[in-house]
């Protein structure tokens, strides 16, 4: 087994997917997936290269061949992993997770995720993903009782300097992530992705979105939404929200190319 068989992997699941399937038509779900989820994925991909790419007609180009991260989307699950070569692998993945969770909230969708390190192989042409990192990230995701993402101990051990840097600039924070009862340890702080980190000025206020979701949430889901709202408010009170802008610095192509 070679080093290329090891990677950081994030697995995120859409909360309440069964209810969404029950309440909406496939046409509605397809529209939301293509317009909202895939737009969030594209935003995260563009951010990974720190640039916006325009084609010869001045249209924004997804520029997927330049992305430093890859995505797999199937049903209610998103898999995120760094491309090779890439920038700092854990940071690249955490940035993509933060953007996806935050952008999805704009469509009233809540994602919960885990990030792990270990063996991993992506057969993306066949939508097949294998390895212990995938299983570990999925298990970690399933232990939580909110919308958010926890970084595993193994991922932290593999990239201690990246973790230190991200804790320093606020992309990662130490926080007592709410866990399901059987995984719960009193007030145990974990290293979690701060999905409030980016300054997306066009978005509707996260508190407004989450408050609306809390009002309409079924009883079984209220604790998850409440915990997510508490995290949002905590990041605001710490001054850890909207710390970095997206895609600053570089533009490839001419955005005015299609203008007369």
N, C-alpha and C positions, 0 to 999 in steps of 0.2 A: 504494500500500500504506500503510495507516494503522498507528498505534502499537498498535491492538488486535490486529494480526496478528503481534505479537512477544510472546514469553512465555518464562518458565522452564518446562522440561519435565523430568521424571524418567521414565526407563524402567527397569523392573526385570524380570528374568527368573528364574524358578524353576529352580534347579540340579537336574540329574538327573531332569528331567521324563520323558524317554523311559523311564528305568528304573522310575519310578513307574507309568507307563502299562503297562509289561510285567508288573509284580508285583502290581498291585491292580486290582480290578474297577472299572468305571465307577461303580457304586453307592458304593463306598468312596471313590473320588476325589471324587464329587459331595458326599458327606457332609463330607469334610474341607474342601472348598472353601467350602461354605455355612456350616459351623460355625467353621472356623478362619480361612481367608483373609478372608472377608467380615467376621468379627468384628474382625480386625486393621484392616481398612479403616474400619469404623465407629468403632473406637477412635481412629484417626488423624483422622477427620473431626470427632468430638466434641472432640478436643484442639485442633483448629484454631480453635474458637470459645472455648476456655478455659472450657467450661461443660458441665454435664450437664443434659439437658432431660427432664422427666417429663410424661406426658400426664395427662388429668383422672382417670384411674384409678390413677395412681401408678406406671405402668410407664415404664421408661426409653424415651424416644423418640429414634430415630436423628437427628432434627432436620436432615435433609439440606438443607433449604432455608436453613439458617443457616450451613452449612459454608463456609469460605473456600477450600477446595480441592475439586477434582473428581478422580474416578478413572475409568479405563477398564480393564476386566479381560477379556482374551480368551486362552483357552488358558493358556499358562504365562507370560504377560506382563501386567504392570500398568503403566499410564501414569498419572502424577500431575501435575497442573498447578494453579496458583492460580486461583480465581474472581476475577471483577471485580465490585465493588471488593473488595479484600482487604487484609490486613495486609502486612507486608514480604514480597514474593513469594518471594525466595530462602529466607528463614528459614521461611516457612510450608511450603514444599516440603521443605526439609531435615528439619523436625520430623516431617512425615508419613512420609518415607523411614525415619528412625530408628525410629519406632514400628512401621512395617510389618516391617522386618527383624527387630527384636527380638521382636515378638509372633509372627511366623511361626516363629521358632526354637522356640517353645513347642510347636509341632506337628511338630518335627523337619524343618522346611522351611527351606532356605537360599535367600535372594534376593541377586542381584548387580545393581547398578544404576549408571547414569550420569546426571548432571544437566547440562543444557546450556541455553543461551539462544539464541533466534533466531526465525525465522518459525515460526508455529504457528497452526493452526486446528483446532478440535474440532467435528465434527458428531456430537455425542454421541447424538442420537436414532438415528443410523445406525451407531454404533460405528466412525466413520471419523475418523482423525487424520492431519493433513497438516503438512508443514513441515520446514525444515532443522534446527530444534531437536530434533525427534523423531528424525531420522536421526542427528544428532550424539550425542544421549544414548544411542541404541542402539549406535552404533559404540564409544563410550567404555565402555559396559557390557561389550561383547564383548572388550575388550583385557585384562580383569582375570582373575586366577586365585585368587579367594577369594569369600566372601560378604561384601559390603560395597558402598559407593557412593562414587565419585569425582566431585568438582565440576569441570567443565571450566574452562579458562582464560578462555573467553569469558564464562561466567556470573560468574566472579570479577571480570572487568573491568567488567561492567555494574553490579555491586552491591558496590563495594569497602567501603563502610561496613558493610553487613550482614555481609560476610565477616569484617571486623575484629572486629565485635561477637561473632559466633559463635565465632571463634577465642578471643576473650577469655573467653567463658563456657563453652566446652568442647563446644558442639554440633558444631562443626567442629574437626578436629585436623590437623596436618601429620604425615604418616606415609608411609613407603615402601610404598605399596600394591603387593602382588605382581601382576606383569603376566605375561601369556603371553610365551613366549620371544621371539617376533619383535617384541614391543613393549617389551622390557625395556631399562632404562637403570640401571646399577648404583646402588643406594641412592638413587634419585631420590625426594625427598619430594613428595607430592601433598597437596592439600587434600581430605580425606575426611570423610564423615558419621560421627560417633561414635554408632553405634546402641546403645551402652551408656549413653547420656546420661540417659535417663529412669529414675526410680525406680519400677519396677512390682513392688510388694512381694509380689504374689500369684504371681509367676512362679517356676518352677523355676530354680535357678542355671544361668546360661549355660554355665559350664565343665562342669557335669554333662551338659547336653544335648550340647554339642559333643564331649566325650570319648566319649559313647555313639555319636554319629555317626561319629567317627573309627574306633572299634573295628569298626563294621559297614560302613564305606565300601569300595567296590571300589578296586582299586589305582589306577585312573585318576583317582579323585576324592579320594584321600587328601591330596594336596598342597593342594587347595582348603580342605578342612576344617582341616588343620593350620595353614594361614595364618590362617584365621578365628579359631581358638583362640588363636593367638599375639597377634592384635590384641586379643581380649577380655582376655587376661592383661596386655597392655601398658596398656590403659585402667585396669585395676584397680590396677596398680603406680603409675601416674601420679596416682592419685586422681581420675580423670576419668570414673568410673562412678557412676550413680545421683545425678546432680547436680541434677535437677529433677523435681518431681512433676507428675502429669498432671491437667489439668482443675481446677486449684486456683482457688478464688475465687468461682465463680458457679454458682448452681443456678437453673434456670427451672422453675416448676411445683412441685407438692407431691408428694414421693416417698411420702408416707403416704396419698395420696388414695384408694388402693384398699383400705386397711385398714378392718376393721369398727370 
